[in-house]
Amino acid sequence: MKATAVAPSNIAFIKYWGVKDEILRPPKNGSISMNLSELLTTTTVEFNPDFYQDSIVVDDVQEIIEGNRVIKHLDRIRSLAKVSYKAKVISKNNFPASTGLSSSASGFSALTVAASAAAGLKLSEKEFSILARQGSGSACRSIPDGFVEWLDGETSETSYAISLYSKDYWDIIDVVAIVSTNKKEISSTEGHKFATTSPFFNRRLEINKEKMRLVKQYLQEKNFTAFGELIEAEALELHAIYLTSHPSLIYLLPASLRLLHLVKKWRKEGLEIYFTLNTGQDVHIICQKKDVKKVTQKLSEVDDVQSVIINYPSKGAHIIQKHLF
Ligand code: PMV
């Protein structure tokens, strides 16, 4: 009973922020994202009657079991599959975790798919997505292919992600500019609890449906300019909520801000690029495929940028190996 899955992280164009319920994690609002080809987690799960306790190794580090979210997630899967064996989980990210690159999205979607296969569960994409969401909200969007919408359902059963378009639909690229690999102090899972403390949060919810409609329209039209302007404004709105929450959440570093100014400057000079941001300091630069070289060239001249990761749209989580005994 052992399986290995690989799953991508994803970048949200319309962001999920705030949960209706902290256990089941249906979101306060709908969101839209793209799976990222070069931000991957590979996870192997083995259930074995000979294991006397669960063990979890992430990026070669043994994790503490007490209160661990991975164990809670394994318990969900064990209970669905009626399996009581303990598990060994080995997970590897090919990028720095907990810095705002959504390792929880790739991590919990890979865990969901690997553990379900190892436990002998046969689930639909919708069921995988519902299950992954309970591990970490945005993980539900790393299950389907390509460009994805997370439906803002009222219940657990109606809150899952669907593919809007496959990975080959549109040649847009997310060039991630890493400005620091320092881990954030407040994880997004923690941060969601403070969403409603911002005086602007209700307004954000009021305008979400219209924004969702517009992003879907621009995606459908492949209208890069309208799409870019909207997603950049959305990222700044998310950070306005962070800054005005109680406690305030300040994720951007001086280096991040300097880069946001540069993106605007380069755009004025004719390079059509837009930024988006997550719960962290790194900057996601969205561009068209034809401009990738120019973007990476510009970034290579910026001292603040430690490294870049070029992401194409990607397929969702999938099994890469089932081990038969
Ligand atoms: O899934 P979480 O709890 O890591 O939250 C993700 C929050 C954002 O990345 C800021 C937005 C999003 O929709 O991915």
Boltz pocket constraint, residues with backbone or C-beta under 6 A from the ligand:
constraints:
  - pocket:
      binder: B
      contacts: [[A, 10], [A, 11], [A, 12], [A, 14], [A, 15], [A, 16], [A, 17], [A, 31], [A, 102], [A, 104], [A, 105], [A, 136], [A, 137], [A, 138], [A, 139], [A, 188], [A, 189], [A, 192], [A, 277], [A, 278], [A, 279]]
      max_distance: 6.0
